[in-house]
Amino acid sequence: MKTIKQFVVSASLITVALGLAGCAGMSNQDKNTAIGAGAGAVVGGVLTGGSPVGTVGGAAVGGIIGNQVKTTK
């Protein structure tokens, strides 16, 4: 039987994978925001033992950081 921590990590990874599949028409900043939010959700969920608040908080922080990352082509 899976623990809530494993469920949150699995669900977050699936969400990130599905989200990245729809990134074809996105700007680099939008892509970075989505990637940051997905990674933040996974890290927040893991660090808080699968807490929904930790997962959402991690997604918010990751999205903000991803949005601010500057990339060059």
Residue frames as a rotation matrix with the C-alpha (Angstrom) as fourth column:
MET 1
0.578 0.816 0.000 0.00
0.816 -0.578 0.000 0.00
0.000 0.000 -1.000 0.00
LYS 2
-0.188 -0.653 0.734 1.32
0.613 -0.662 -0.432 3.41
0.767 0.368 0.525 -0.97
THR 3
-0.286 0.040 -0.957 1.86
0.843 -0.465 -0.271 6.07
-0.456 -0.885 0.100 1.61
ILE 4
0.772 0.601 -0.208 0.53
0.469 -0.759 -0.453 9.58
-0.430 0.252 -0.867 1.12
LYS 5
0.173 -0.808 -0.563 4.09
-0.350 -0.585 0.732 10.77
-0.921 0.071 -0.384 0.46
GLN 6
-0.711 -0.426 0.559 4.50
0.295 0.541 0.788 8.34
-0.638 0.725 -0.259 -2.43
PHE 7
0.139 0.859 0.493 1.09
0.941 0.042 -0.337 9.32
-0.310 0.510 -0.802 -3.79
VAL 8
0.745 0.128 -0.654 1.89
0.086 -0.992 -0.096 13.04
-0.661 0.015 -0.750 -3.71
VAL 9
-0.272 -0.921 -0.278 5.24
-0.346 -0.175 0.922 12.53
-0.898 0.347 -0.271 -5.42
SER 10
-0.633 0.078 0.770 3.68
0.613 0.658 0.437 10.32
-0.473 0.749 -0.465 -8.10
ALA 11
0.444 0.884 0.146 0.79
0.831 -0.345 -0.436 12.69
-0.335 0.315 -0.888 -8.71
SER 12
0.532 -0.317 -0.785 3.15
-0.164 -0.948 0.271 15.66
-0.831 -0.016 -0.557 -8.90
LEU 13
-0.580 -0.810 0.088 5.41
-0.117 0.189 0.975 13.95
-0.806 0.555 -0.205 -11.41
ILE 14
-0.337 0.559 0.758 2.45
0.892 0.448 0.066 12.98
-0.303 0.698 -0.649 -13.58
THR 15
0.696 0.617 -0.367 1.16
0.512 -0.785 -0.348 16.56
-0.503 0.055 -0.863 -13.44
VAL 16
0.096 -0.759 -0.645 4.54
-0.354 -0.631 0.690 17.93
-0.930 0.162 -0.329 -14.47
ALA 17
-0.737 -0.392 0.550 4.81
0.290 0.552 0.782 15.47
-0.610 0.736 -0.293 -17.36
LEU 18
0.053 0.845 0.533 1.33
0.979 0.062 -0.196 16.35
-0.198 0.532 -0.823 -18.64
GLY 19
0.698 0.190 -0.690 1.97
0.223 -0.974 -0.043 20.04
-0.680 -0.124 -0.722 -18.19
LEU 20
-0.259 -0.892 -0.369 5.21
-0.270 -0.300 0.915 19.92
-0.927 0.337 -0.163 -20.15
ALA 21
-0.482 0.147 0.864 3.45
0.742 0.594 0.312 18.15
-0.467 0.791 -0.395 -23.01
GLY 22
0.532 0.786 0.314 1.40
0.843 -0.459 -0.279 21.30
-0.075 0.413 -0.908 -23.59
CYS 23
0.281 -0.510 -0.813 4.37
0.314 -0.751 0.580 23.69
-0.907 -0.419 -0.051 -23.61
ALA 24
-0.132 -0.424 0.896 4.84
0.963 0.157 0.217 23.88
-0.233 0.892 0.388 -27.39
GLY 25
0.213 0.298 0.931 3.24
0.663 -0.743 0.086 27.31
0.717 0.599 -0.356 -27.78
MET 26
0.862 0.128 -0.491 4.53
0.491 -0.459 0.741 28.78
-0.131 -0.879 -0.458 -24.52
SER 27
0.631 -0.699 0.336 7.19
-0.452 -0.684 -0.573 31.44
0.630 0.210 -0.748 -24.12
ASN 28
-0.224 -0.808 -0.544 10.41
0.207 0.506 -0.837 30.53
0.952 -0.301 0.054 -22.32
GLN 29
-0.766 -0.033 0.642 9.24
-0.552 -0.477 -0.684 32.43
0.329 -0.878 0.347 -19.25
ASP 30
0.299 0.942 0.153 5.94
-0.937 0.259 0.236 30.50
0.183 -0.214 0.960 -19.21
LYS 31
0.495 -0.197 -0.846 7.82
-0.055 0.965 -0.257 27.20
0.867 0.174 0.467 -19.56
ASN 32
-0.606 -0.795 -0.036 10.17
0.042 0.014 -0.999 28.12
0.794 -0.607 0.025 -16.73
THR 33
-0.427 0.546 0.721 7.20
-0.888 -0.405 -0.219 29.04
0.173 -0.733 0.657 -14.54
ALA 34
0.632 0.717 -0.296 5.50
-0.677 0.696 0.240 25.69
0.378 0.048 0.924 -15.22
ILE 35
0.201 -0.653 -0.730 8.68
0.185 0.758 -0.626 23.71
0.962 -0.009 0.273 -14.63
GLY 36
-0.745 -0.506 0.434 9.42
-0.260 -0.379 -0.888 25.63
0.614 -0.775 0.151 -11.44
ALA 37
-0.042 0.827 0.561 5.90
-0.990 -0.110 0.088 25.07
0.134 -0.551 0.823 -10.13
GLY 38
0.722 0.306 -0.621 6.07
-0.338 0.939 0.069 21.34
0.604 0.160 0.781 -10.86
ALA 39
-0.145 -0.870 -0.472 9.49
0.282 0.421 -0.862 20.91
0.949 -0.257 0.184 -9.30
GLY 40
-0.692 -0.077 0.718 8.48
-0.552 -0.585 -0.595 23.04
0.465 -0.808 0.363 -6.31
ALA 41
0.385 0.905 0.184 5.38
-0.869 0.287 0.403 20.91
0.312 -0.315 0.897 -5.76
VAL 42
0.571 -0.241 -0.785 7.44
0.123 0.970 -0.208 17.74
0.811 0.022 0.584 -5.73
VAL 43
-0.517 -0.855 -0.046 10.08
0.228 -0.086 -0.970 19.17
0.825 -0.512 0.240 -3.38
GLY 44
-0.482 0.405 0.777 7.47
-0.784 -0.596 -0.175 20.76
0.392 -0.693 0.604 -1.11
GLY 45
0.613 0.764 -0.202 5.54
-0.629 0.626 0.460 17.51
0.478 -0.155 0.864 -0.91
VAL 46
0.321 -0.585 -0.744 8.62
0.360 0.803 -0.476 15.46
0.876 -0.115 0.468 -0.12
LEU 47
-0.661 -0.689 0.298 9.98
0.032 -0.423 -0.906 17.89
0.750 -0.589 0.301 2.48
THR 48
-0.475 0.556 0.682 6.67
-0.869 -0.416 -0.266 18.07
0.136 -0.719 0.681 4.34
GLY 49
-0.880 0.068 0.470 5.87
-0.107 0.936 -0.336 14.37
-0.463 -0.346 -0.816 4.17
GLY 50
-0.726 0.602 0.334 3.10
0.628 0.382 0.677 14.77
0.280 0.701 -0.656 1.61
SER 51
-0.342 0.600 -0.723 1.34
0.520 -0.521 -0.677 17.68
-0.783 -0.608 -0.134 3.26
PRO 52
0.294 0.523 0.800 -1.05
0.955 -0.200 -0.220 19.39
0.045 0.829 -0.558 0.81
VAL 53
0.948 0.018 -0.317 -0.05
0.088 -0.974 0.208 22.76
-0.305 -0.225 -0.925 2.23
GLY 54
0.082 -0.996 -0.043 3.63
-0.092 -0.050 0.994 21.96
-0.992 -0.077 -0.096 1.67
THR 55
-0.277 -0.127 0.952 2.94
0.833 0.463 0.304 20.79
-0.479 0.877 -0.023 -1.87
VAL 56
0.644 0.595 0.481 0.94
0.750 -0.615 -0.243 23.89
0.151 0.518 -0.842 -2.79
GLY 57
0.824 -0.400 -0.400 3.43
-0.106 -0.804 0.586 26.15
-0.556 -0.440 -0.705 -1.06
GLY 58
-0.175 -0.927 0.333 6.30
0.238 0.288 0.927 24.50
-0.955 0.242 0.170 -2.90
ALA 59
0.000 0.263 0.965 4.48
0.992 0.120 -0.032 24.92
-0.124 0.957 -0.261 -6.20
ALA 60
0.921 0.390 0.013 3.90
0.390 -0.918 -0.068 28.61
-0.014 0.068 -0.998 -5.52
VAL 61
0.508 -0.809 -0.298 7.51
-0.256 -0.472 0.844 29.27
-0.823 -0.352 -0.447 -4.56
GLY 62
-0.297 -0.630 0.718 8.83
0.497 0.540 0.679 27.19
-0.815 0.558 0.153 -7.45
GLY 63
0.370 0.529 0.764 6.57
0.929 -0.190 -0.318 29.00
-0.023 0.827 -0.561 -9.91
ILE 64
0.963 -0.053 -0.265 7.79
-0.010 -0.987 0.161 32.38
-0.270 -0.153 -0.951 -8.72
ILE 65
0.098 -0.995 0.016 11.43
-0.197 -0.004 0.980 31.32
-0.975 -0.100 -0.196 -8.97
GLY 66
-0.234 -0.145 0.961 10.87
0.778 0.565 0.274 29.74
-0.583 0.812 -0.019 -12.39
ASN 67
0.731 0.592 0.339 9.16
0.680 -0.593 -0.431 32.90
-0.054 0.545 -0.837 -13.61
GLN 68
0.859 -0.406 -0.312 12.15
-0.284 -0.885 0.369 35.01
-0.426 -0.228 -0.876 -12.62
VAL 69
0.071 -0.863 0.500 14.80
0.362 0.489 0.793 32.78
-0.929 0.125 0.347 -14.22
LYS 70
0.518 0.002 -0.855 16.29
-0.676 -0.612 -0.411 34.41
-0.524 0.791 -0.316 -17.30
THR 71
0.271 -0.413 0.870 17.29
0.470 0.845 0.254 32.11
-0.840 0.340 0.423 -20.14
THR 72
-0.108 -0.372 -0.922 19.22
-0.695 -0.635 0.338 32.88
-0.711 0.677 -0.189 -23.28
LYS 73
0.866 0.440 0.238 18.73
-0.115 0.638 -0.762 31.36
-0.486 0.632 0.603 -26.67
